[in-house]
Amino acid sequence: MAASIDRPIRVFIAEDNSADVFLIEMALQQHGLNFHLLQTKDGEEALRSVVAFQQEDCPDIALLDQNLPRHDGDAVLEAIRQHEHCGRIPIIMMSSSESRREIEAALRHGAVFFRKATDLNEFMALGALVKDLCYANGN
């Protein structure tokens, strides 16, 4: 599971907003990360992807939108945490709002909560967070 100079960090994204995906890519690039995205656009597709992960293709980190169509981010988060091989990867739960329920749900499952800021510079901080979590996890 550990990324290295030899291969990009595998970033699993469950996000239905293409503008947010673009900003996520910008944030990762701005912080000098070598990465490969596996993007899903709704909760159902994300859950199918999680079930299909094998030990050798687990992502290094997951970025999950809290408010996905078809299944919310909490369902995807729980599926990752229950996965035999991928259950310990770092996870960032993202939302435009900052409700107590969303923050508590993320923390309860060992995820980090990130509020999708409307300010571009604040949103770009996501790249530093991904970098820190990947390095702390040995990637």
N, C-alpha and C positions, 0 to 999 in steps of 0.2 A: 504493500500500500504506500510506502514512502516514495515521494517524488524526489527527483534528484536533478542534477545538471543534465543527465542523460535523457530525461523525459519531462514533459510539461506536467504541471499540477492538473489533476482531473477535477474539474469544477462541475458539480451537478446543480443545475438551476431549475427550479419549478417557478415559473413566472409567466403570466399571461399578457403582460404589458411589454410590447416590443421596445418602447422608448426606455423603459427601465433596464431591459437586457442590454441595450446599447450603452447606457450609463454604467452598468456593471462592468462591461468590457472595457470602457474608458478608464474606470477606476483601477482595474487590475493592470492595465497597460501603464497607467501613470505611475504605478508603484513597482514597475519593472518585473512583473511576474510573467513567467513563461507558463502558459495555461492552455488547456483544451476544454471547451465547453460541451457539456451534454445538457441540452435544453429540452424541457418539457413545458407545455403551454397550459395544462390544466391538472387538477388533482388526480383525475383518473389515469391520465398518461404517466404522471409521476409515480403513482402507485405501481403501475405495470412495470416501469423501469426498475424500481426498487426491488420488486420480486425477482426480476431477471438478473440482478447483479450476482456475479460469481466472485469468489474470493479475489481472483486476479484482476478484476475490473471494477472493484469498489472505487467510488470517487474518493479523492483526498479531502474534500470538503463539500458541503451542501449549502446552497443558498435557497431558502424557501420563502415564497410570498405567503403571508398569512391568509390572504383572501383570494384563494384560487377558485375558479369555477369547478363544479362537479365533486370535489372533495376539498376541504380547506387544508391549509398548511399543517395544522395540528395532526391530521390523519397521516400525512406524508412523514412528518417528524416521528410519530409513533412507529410507523412501518420501518423507518430506517433504524430506530433504536432497537427494534425487535429482530432485525436482520442478523443472521448467524455470523456473517463475515464483516458487515459494514456498520455494526451497531455503535462503534466507538469513534466514528469520524466526527470532526468538528462540524457543527451546524449553526448557521446564522438564520434566524427567523426575521423576515423583513415585513414592515407594514408602513403605510402612509400615516396611520394613526398611532397613538401611543397609549392604548388603553391598558389599564391594570391587568385585565384578563389576558390580553395578548402577551404581556411581559411575563406574567406568572406562568402561563402555559409554556413559554420558551424555557424559562429557568427550571421548571419542574422536570423537564426532559433533558437537562444539561446542555441546552442551546444558549446562544447569545442572541439578544434582541437588538436589531438595528432599525431605527426609524428612517424611512426613506425621506430624506430632507428635500425641501423644495429649492434650497440653495445648492448650486452646483458644487462649490468647494466642500460643503458639508457632506454631500453625497459621495464625493471622491474619497472621503475618509474610509469608505468601505474597502478600498484596495489595501490600505494599511492594516485594517482589521483581518482581512483574509490572509495577508502575508504573516501577521503575528500568530494567528491560529494555526496555520500550516507549519510554521517553524516550531511552535511550541509542541506540535503533535509529531515532530520528527520528519516532516516533509521537506 
